[in-house]
Amino acid sequence: MDAMWTVVTIIVAAVIVLTLVMLAVRIAARRRRLRERFGPEYDRTVEEEHGRRAAERDLTAREQRHEGLEIRALPSTVRDRYARDWTSVQEHFVDDPDRAVGEADRLVTTLMSDRGYPTEGYEQQMRDLSVEHAQTLEHYRVAHEINARAGGRSTSTEELRNAMVHYRALFEELLKDDNDSPGGERT
């Protein structure tokens, strides 16, 4: 009887260990997938959420929300119009840098909306963009922060120029044809 209980105990222990190993492998795979998809946004979210579990729940929720969005490609005529609009915004920079940075922010927001991203607020925009545009998200953060200070004496022309460069990085990524982007967005 003792030998049978020993065998049962060993089998139960082996099943528990195997289950824990499988769980650890699933968690590691999920973490790796999120790190690859969100890049630097993964680490930022871990820091903001004060831990990996909360951050991974947040990032997974972002992915789920993003799946429900109708992100769409723009026809080439619309992309061309946006490119012309961007050129116009850049031309305004020479005469009125503060105004041009504000125009760049509005143009990026309009482009987001036309692509299918909700634009109800900056923080939600950041969360929604992070799913497909995590690599250029820091550009948007920096540009937005400079834009918020624009118009005051604390913003130099060089900072405003940098804001335009940062806005352009996200603008160009959003403007790309989905076939041009790695991983391709849904249409």
N, C-alpha and C positions, 0 to 999 in steps of 0.2 A: 504494500500500500504506500509506503514511504517513497519508493522509486517512482510510482505513478504520480504522486504529488510533486515530486522533484521535476519530472518531465513536464507536467502541466505548468508549473511555475516558470520553467525555462521557456516554454512556448509563449506564455503570456508576456514574459519580460521581452522576448524577442519581438513579438507583435508590437508592444509599446515602443521599443527602441526604433523599429522600422517605421512606425507611424510618426514618431518625432523627427526622424531623418527626412522622411518625405515632406513633412510640414516645413522643416527648415529649408529644404531645396525649393519648395514653392515660394516661400517668403523671399529667399535670395533671388530667385528668377523674377519675381514681381518687382523687387527693389532695383534690380539691374535694368529691367524694362523701363521703369519710371525714370531712372537716372539717365538712360540713353535718350528717352523722349524729351525730357524737360531740361536736360543739361544743367546750366548754372541755376536755373529756377528751382531745381530739386533742392540744392543746398540752401538757397535763400528761404525756401518754404520750411525746411527742417529747422532753420534758425528762428524763423517767425513763429512757428508752431511749437517750439521748444521740445522737439522730439521727432523721431522718424515715424513712429506709428501715426501720430496726428497728421504729420505732413503727408504721408502716403495716403491716408484717408482723404485729405483735402485734394491732392493731385488726382486721385481716382474719381472723386466727385467732379472735378473739372473735366476730366475725360468724358464722363457720363453726360454732363450738361452739353459738352461740345458735340457729342453724337446726335443730340436732338436739334442742333442748329442746321440750317440749310445753307451751308457755305457753298458759294457758287463761283465759277469762273466768270470773268468779264469778257464780253465780246471785244474783238480787237479794236473796233471803233471807239468803244468806251475807254479802253486802255490808252488809246492814242489821245483822247480828249483829256484824260487825267495827266498824261505826260505833258501836254501843252499847258495845262493848269499849273503843274509844278514849275515849269519853266517861267511862267508869269509870276508866281510867288517868289522865285529866286530873283527875278528882275526887280521886284519891289524892295528887296533887301537893301539895295544900294541907297535908295532914298529914305526908307523908313524901316530899319531892322526890327524894331519892336513889333510893328504891324505885320511884317512879313512872317515873323515867327508865329504870331497868332493865326495868320492865314494858313501856315503850314500845319498847325495843330488841327484847324477846322477841316482842311483838305484830307488829312490822314483819317480823321473821324468819319468824314463823308465816304471815303473809300472803304473803310471798315464796314460801314452800313451797307453800301452797295454790294459788298462781297457776302453779306449775310450775317455779320457779327452784330449783336445787340450793342448799342452805344449809350445805355442808360446811365453810365457813370464810369469814371476813370478806373476805380478799383475793379469793377466787374469787367471792363475792357481788358485790363491786365490779365485777369484770371482766364478769360476766354481766349485771348491771343496766346497765352502761355502754352496751350496744347499743341499748336502747329507752328508757332513762331518764337519759341523759347530762346533761340540763339540771338535774335535781334531785340528781345524785350528790354534789355538794359538800355539800348539806344532810346527807346520810347520813354523809359523812366527819366533818363537824364534830360532829354528834350523837354518833357513835361515840367520837370522841376524848374528848368531855366525859364520856360514860358510863364510859369506862375510868378516868377520874380520880374519878368520883363516889364518895362515901363518905369521902373524905379532907378534910382542912381546906383543901386547895388549890382546892376547887370551891365557888363562891358560889351562892347561890340564884338569882341572875340568870343565871349560866352554865347552871344546870340548867333554868331556864325557857327559855333559848335552845335548849338541846338538845331540849326538847319541841317547840318551834316547828320546828326542823329535821327532827325525826322526822316531824312531822305533814305536812310538805311531801312527803316520799317516800311516806308512808302514803296520803295522799289520791291521789297519782298512781297508786299500785299498786291502789288500791281502785276507780278509775274503771272504768266499763264500757268495753270496747274500742271501742265505737261512739262514745264521747265523746272519745277521744283522737285527736289529729291523726296521720295515717299509719296508725292502727289496728294493734294488735298481732294476731298470729295467734291463732286460737282452735282 
